[in-house]
Amino acid sequence: MKSLFLPEEIPPRVRFEKLFSHLPALTQQTNARGRPPFAREALLRALIYQRLRGLLALTDLAFELENNPAVQAACGFSAFQKPPSRERFSRFLRATPHNDLENIRKNLVRTLIAEKVIIGEVVALDSCTIEANVRQNNLKTSVKDRFDKTKFPRGDPDARLGVKIHFPQPFQPKVVFYWGYRNHIVIDTAAELPLYEVTHPNDRDEKKVAVPMLREIAALALPVSAVTGDANYDCEDILSYIALEMKAHPVIPLNPRGRKDDSFRLQKDAVLCPADLPMHRKGRMTSKGRVYLQYTCPLHWDKAYRGKYLLCPAGHPKFVNQKGCNYLLRLSPSIRDTIDYGSQHFKTVYNQRSSVERGFSRLLAIAMQNPTVVGLAATRNHCTIAHITMLLVALAAHREGFPDKIRYVKSFLPRYLV
C-alpha cells in the first residue's frame, strides 16, 4: 500500500521507540487455532502507552491507535492494518500468565540495581486500594446488601470487601467500604521506585503479605539497613524477620491497638486486676512459641475470695460473660524491647516513609487505581503493567542522560525524550 508518508518519519514514533528499546522482551506464544495473533510485545507496549497517555478505557486505546499510525507502528503493529480491538487487549490482560509480566518487572528492577539507580539502603512497606468495576461500588445504583461480605459481587467474584480511611477534616477519620483488591509494594525510599509488588483481594491481611515480600527483597542482595512502614505492620513476626533474618533495623511505630491494658498493674510478684485485687496465678502457657504466665479472676478461681463478692467491684463485664478477666504476663523477651522508638535515627528513617505515598501517587497518575478489567488475574496484570511503566521510564531517563528525571513518569517522554 502506497502512502504519502512513512510512519517512522513522524516524531512521536521516534520518542516511543526510544522508550520501548529499554523494555525487556516478552516471549511470544503460538496459537494453533483461532484468529492470527498480534505480537504480545506489541500488545504490552500499547498498554504501556495507554498508561502514559492517561487513557482510562481500552476502547480509548483502540481508538487512539487507529487514529495515530505513528504510535501504532512504534508499538510494533503494522501502521497500514487495523489495530487490535478492545477485546484483544482485554484477553491479553486476562489470559497472560502473570509470571511473564513479573519477569519483565524483575528484569527492570535488577537492571536499575546494576546501574546504581536503586541502592536499597532503606525500604518501605505499604499498600493501596484497587476498586473493582462492580455495581456495588457505584453508590448511584440501587443494590440490595451492597456491603454484605458473604455475598460476592457477580460482576467480579474474586473481589473482596475492604475499607479505606481518609480524613476530610483534621483528626476526623471517615471509613468507606468498597469491593476490590490491594496492591502491596516494597519501595526504595531514595529512588522512590518499587522493588516488589503483588496484588491480593482485600481479605488478605497486610501483615501476612509483608514477610513474603521482604523475602523477595532479600533475594536481590541489597544492602538494606532499615525497613520502615506504618503501624499496621507492627507485628512481632515482621519485626523479628527484619531484625534477625535481614539484619536490619525495623522502623515501625507501635500500634495503639496492641498496647497493654493500663487497668492491670504489676505489684512485686502479683498482678492487680481493675478492682485492685491480686489475680489468681493459673500457670504457664505457650502460644506461638512465646511463654506467658496466665492470671485469672480471683473471684472465680481463688478459694480465698469465693462468696465474698456477688459481682466484680470494678463492674467489669467479663465477670459475667467469661468468668472474669484474664491477663497474660509475657516471660519470653520481645523484639520490641530492642527498638529505640524515641531515637533520632528512628525518627529520621520513619520520615522517609512518605516516599511510598509519592510512589503510589505516580502509579495512580498512570491509572493503576482504575482497572479496565475484572478478576484477580487481570487486575494483577493491570497493576504489574503500571509498575513496569514506572520502572521503564526511570531506566530510560537514566540511560538517556537524565538521572534526575527518573521519577518524571508522565512528563519525561514529551519533555525530555526527543
C-alpha positions in Angstrom: 0.0 0.0 0.0 1.4 3.4 -1.0 1.3 6.4 1.3 2.4 10.0 1.3 4.5 9.4 4.4 6.2 6.6 6.3 5.2 6.1 9.9 8.8 6.1 11.1 9.2 9.7 9.8 6.8 11.0 12.3 8.4 12.3 15.5 6.1 10.7 18.1 7.2 7.3 16.8 10.8 8.1 17.5 10.1 9.1 21.1 8.2 5.9 21.9 10.7 3.7 20.1 13.4 5.1 22.3 11.4 4.3 25.4 10.4 0.8 24.2 14.0 0.0 23.3 14.8 -0.3 27.1 11.9 -2.8 27.6 12.9 -6.4 28.2 11.5 -8.9 25.7 8.2 -10.7 26.3 8.1 -14.3 25.0 5.8 -14.9 22.1 3.1 -17.6 22.3 1.9 -19.6 19.3 -1.7 -20.5 18.9 -2.6 -23.4 16.6 -6.2 -22.3 16.4 -8.2 -19.1 16.2 -7.5 -15.7 14.7 -4.0 -14.7 13.7 -2.5 -13.4 16.9 -1.0 -10.0 17.5 2.6 -10.0 18.9 2.4 -10.0 22.7 5.2 -7.5 22.9 3.2 -5.1 20.8 0.2 -5.5 23.0 2.3 -4.8 26.1 3.8 -1.7 24.5 0.3 -0.5 23.6 -0.9 -0.9 27.2 2.2 1.0 28.5 1.3 3.7 26.0 -2.2 3.7 27.5 -0.8 4.4 30.9 1.5 7.2 29.8 -1.4 8.8 27.9 -3.8 8.5 30.8 -6.4 6.6 28.7 -8.8 5.1 31.2 -10.6 2.7 28.9 -9.4 0.0 26.4 -11.9 1.4 23.9 -10.0 4.7 24.1 -6.7 2.9 23.5 -8.0 1.1 20.4 -9.4 4.4 19.0 -6.1 6.2 19.7 -4.1 3.6 17.8 -6.5 3.6 14.9 -6.1 7.3 14.5 -2.4 7.5 15.2 -0.4 5.3 12.8 2.9 6.6 14.2 2.2 5.3 17.7 0.7 2.2 16.2 3.9 1.4 14.4 6.0 2.3 17.4 4.2 -0.2 19.5 5.0 -2.9 16.9 1.8 -3.1 14.9 1.6 -2.5 11.2 0.6 1.1 10.5 -1.4 0.0 7.4 -3.6 -2.6 9.1 -6.4 -2.3 11.6 -5.0 -2.3 15.2 -6.2 -4.7 17.9 -9.7 -4.2 19.2 -10.7 -3.7 22.8 -11.4 -7.4 23.2 -7.9 -8.3 22.1 -6.4 -6.1 24.9 -8.9 -7.4 27.4 -8.0 -11.0 26.6 -4.3 -10.2 26.9 -4.8 -8.9 30.4 -7.0 -11.9 31.4 -5.0 -14.7 29.7 -1.4 -13.6 30.0 0.4 -15.7 32.7 1.3 -13.2 35.5 4.8 -14.7 35.7 5.5 -13.4 32.2 4.9 -9.8 33.2 6.5 -10.4 36.6 9.7 -11.5 34.9 9.8 -8.2 32.9 9.3 -6.2 36.1 12.1 -8.2 37.9 14.5 -7.7 35.0 13.9 -3.9 35.1 14.5 -3.9 38.9 17.7 -5.9 38.5 18.9 -3.6 35.7 18.2 -0.5 37.8 20.1 -2.0 40.7 23.1 -3.0 38.4 23.2 0.5 37.0 23.2 2.1 40.6 19.9 3.8 40.2 18.4 1.8 43.1 20.7 1.4 46.1 18.2 -0.2 48.6 19.6 1.0 51.9 16.2 1.9 53.3 13.0 0.3 52.0 9.4 0.9 53.0 6.2 -1.2 53.1 2.7 -0.1 52.1 -0.4 -0.9 50.1 -3.1 1.0 48.2 -6.7 0.2 47.3 -7.8 -1.0 43.8 -11.6 -0.8 43.4 -13.3 -3.3 41.2 -15.6 -2.3 38.4 -18.8 -3.6 40.0 -22.2 -2.2 40.7 -21.7 -2.4 44.5 -19.0 0.3 44.3 -21.3 2.7 42.5 -23.3 4.5 45.1 -25.7 5.8 42.5 -27.1 2.3 41.8 -29.7 0.5 43.9 -28.2 -2.7 45.2 -29.5 -4.9 48.0 -27.0 -5.9 50.6 -24.4 -3.7 49.0 -21.6 -4.4 51.6 -22.5 -7.9 52.8 -19.1 -9.6 52.8 -20.7 -13.0 52.4 -22.3 -12.1 49.1 -19.6 -11.6 46.5 -20.4 -9.3 43.5 -21.4 -11.3 40.4 -19.5 -8.8 38.3 -16.2 -9.8 39.9 -16.4 -12.8 42.2 -12.7 -12.5 43.1 -13.2 -9.1 44.7 -13.5 -8.9 48.5 -14.9 -6.3 50.8 -12.4 -3.9 52.3 -12.2 -0.5 53.9 -10.4 2.7 53.1 -9.9 5.6 55.6 -9.4 9.2 54.7 -9.5 12.4 56.8 -11.9 15.0 55.3 -11.3 17.1 58.5 -8.3 17.0 60.8 -8.4 14.2 63.2 -11.8 13.1 61.9 -11.4 9.8 60.0 -14.0 8.6 57.6 -14.4 4.9 56.8 -15.6 3.9 53.4 -16.4 0.3 52.3 -15.6 -1.0 48.8 -15.2 -4.2 46.9 -11.8 -4.9 45.3 -8.2 -5.6 45.8 -5.0 -4.1 47.4 -1.6 -3.6 45.7 1.2 -4.2 48.2 4.6 -2.9 47.5 8.1 -2.5 48.9 9.8 0.7 47.7 13.3 2.1 47.7 12.9 5.3 49.7 15.9 7.1 48.0 15.0 6.4 44.4 11.2 6.2 45.2 11.0 3.2 42.8 9.1 -0.1 43.7 11.3 -3.1 44.3 8.5 -5.6 44.6 4.7 -5.6 44.2 1.8 -8.1 44.5 -1.9 -7.7 44.2 -4.3 -9.6 46.5 -8.0 -9.5 47.3 -9.0 -7.3 50.3 -9.3 -10.3 52.6 -5.6 -10.9 52.6 -4.1 -9.2 55.7 -1.2 -6.8 55.1 0.8 -8.4 57.9 0.7 -11.8 56.2 2.0 -10.3 53.0 4.9 -8.4 54.5 7.3 -11.2 55.2 7.0 -12.9 51.8 7.6 -9.6 50.1 10.7 -9.0 52.3 12.0 -12.4 51.3 11.8 -11.3 47.7 13.8 -8.2 48.6 16.4 -10.3 50.4 16.9 -12.3 47.2 18.1 -9.1 45.5 21.1 -8.9 47.8 20.6 -5.2 48.5 22.4 -3.6 51.5 19.2 -3.0 53.4 19.9 -1.2 56.7 16.4 -0.3 57.7 12.8 -1.3 56.9 10.0 1.2 57.6 6.2 1.1 57.5 3.2 2.4 59.3 1.7 1.0 62.5 -0.3 -1.7 60.6 3.0 -3.6 60.2 3.6 -3.6 64.0 3.7 -7.4 64.2 6.3 -9.5 66.1 6.8 -11.9 63.1 7.6 -8.9 60.8 9.8 -7.2 63.4 11.7 -10.4 64.1 12.2 -11.2 60.4 13.6 -7.7 59.8 15.9 -7.7 62.8 17.0 -11.4 62.9 16.9 -12.5 59.3 17.6 -9.4 57.3 19.9 -7.9 60.0 18.3 -4.5 59.5 16.6 -2.0 61.8 12.8 -2.3 62.0 11.5 1.3 61.9 7.8 0.6 62.5 5.9 2.6 65.2 3.9 0.8 68.0 0.3 0.1 67.1 -2.0 1.6 69.8 -4.3 -1.4 69.5 -1.5 -3.7 70.6 -0.7 -1.9 73.8 -1.3 -3.4 77.2 -4.4 -2.6 79.2 -3.4 0.0 81.8 -6.2 -1.2 84.2 -3.9 -4.1 85.1 -1.0 -3.3 87.4 2.1 -5.2 88.4 3.0 -5.0 92.1 6.0 -7.0 93.2 5.1 -10.6 92.4 1.4 -10.0 92.0 -0.9 -8.7 89.2 -3.7 -6.5 90.3 -6.9 -6.5 88.4 -9.0 -3.4 87.6 -10.7 -3.9 91.1 -7.2 -3.8 92.7 -7.5 -7.4 93.8 -4.5 -9.8 93.4 -5.3 -12.1 90.5 -5.1 -15.9 90.7 -1.9 -17.3 89.1 -3.1 -20.2 86.9 0.2 -21.3 85.5 2.4 -21.1 82.4 1.2 -21.3 78.8 2.9 -21.2 75.4 1.4 -19.5 72.4 3.2 -19.2 69.0 6.4 -20.2 70.7 6.1 -17.5 73.4 5.8 -18.3 77.1 3.3 -16.5 79.3 2.2 -16.6 82.9 -1.6 -16.8 83.0 -3.5 -14.9 85.6 -7.3 -15.2 86.1 -10.1 -13.5 88.1 -9.7 -14.3 91.8 -13.4 -14.1 92.4 -13.9 -17.2 90.2 -10.7 -19.1 90.7 -9.3 -18.3 94.1 -10.9 -20.1 97.0 -10.0 -17.2 99.4 -12.4 -14.9 97.6 -15.3 -17.2 96.9 -18.5 -16.0 98.4 -17.1 -12.5 99.4 -18.4 -10.7 96.3 -21.6 -11.1 94.4 -20.3 -9.0 91.5 -17.0 -7.6 90.4 -16.2 -4.5 92.4 -15.0 -2.8 89.2 -18.2 -3.7 87.3 -16.2 -5.5 84.6 -18.5 -7.1 82.0 -16.2 -10.2 81.7 -17.2 -11.2 85.3 -20.5 -12.5 84.0 -19.6 -13.2 80.3 -16.5 -15.3 80.7 -15.7 -16.0 84.3 -13.8 -12.8 84.9 -10.7 -11.1 83.5 -7.7 -13.0 82.1 -4.2 -11.5 82.0 -1.1 -12.9 80.3 2.3 -11.8 81.6 4.9 -12.4 79.0 8.1 -14.2 80.0 9.8 -14.6 76.6 11.8 -11.5 75.5 10.1 -9.3 72.9 11.8 -7.9 69.9 10.1 -4.6 70.6 12.4 -4.2 73.7 15.4 -3.9 71.4 13.9 -1.0 69.4 14.6 2.6 70.5 11.4 4.2 69.4 12.4 7.7 70.6 15.8 7.9 69.0 16.7 10.4 66.3 17.6 7.6 63.9 14.2 6.1 64.3 12.5 9.4 63.6 14.8 10.2 60.6 14.2 6.9 58.9 10.5 6.9 59.6 10.1 10.3 57.9 11.4 8.6 54.7 8.2 6.5 54.7 6.5 9.4 52.8 8.3 8.2 49.7 5.8 5.4 49.5 3.0 7.9 49.2 4.8 9.7 46.4 5.4 6.4 44.7 1.8 5.5 44.8 0.8 9.0 43.6 2.9 8.4 40.4 1.3 4.9 40.0 -2.2 6.3 40.4 -1.3 9.1 37.9 -0.9 6.3 35.3 -4.3 4.8 36.1 -3.2 1.9 38.3 -6.2 2.5 40.5 -8.6 2.4 37.6 -8.6 -1.2 36.3 -10.2 -1.7 32.9 -10.9 -5.4 33.5 -12.3 -7.6 36.3 -11.0 -10.7 38.0 -7.9 -11.3 40.1 -5.7 -12.5 37.3 -6.5 -9.5 35.0 -6.2 -7.0 37.9 -2.8 -8.3 38.9 -1.6 -7.9 35.3 -3.1 -4.4 35.2 -1.2 -3.4 38.3 2.1 -5.0 37.2 2.0 -3.2 33.9 1.7 0.1 35.8 4.8 -0.8 37.8 6.6 -1.8 34.6 5.7 1.6 33.1 7.2 3.4 36.1 10.4 1.4 36.1 10.8 1.6 32.3 10.6 5.4 32.4 13.1 5.5 35.2 15.5 3.3 33.2 15.1 5.3 30.0 15.7 8.6 31.9 18.9 7.2 33.4 20.3 5.8 30.2 19.3 8.9 28.1 21.3 11.2 30.4 18.6 12.5 32.7 19.3 10.8 36.0 17.5 13.5 37.9 14.3 12.8 35.9 13.8 9.1 36.8 10.6 10.0 38.7 9.1 12.1 35.9 6.7 9.3 34.9 4.2 11.2 32.8 6.2 14.3 31.8 9.6 12.7 30.8 8.5 11.4 27.4 7.1 14.6 25.9 9.6 17.0 27.5 12.9 15.2 27.5 12.9 12.2 25.3 13.2 13.6 21.7 
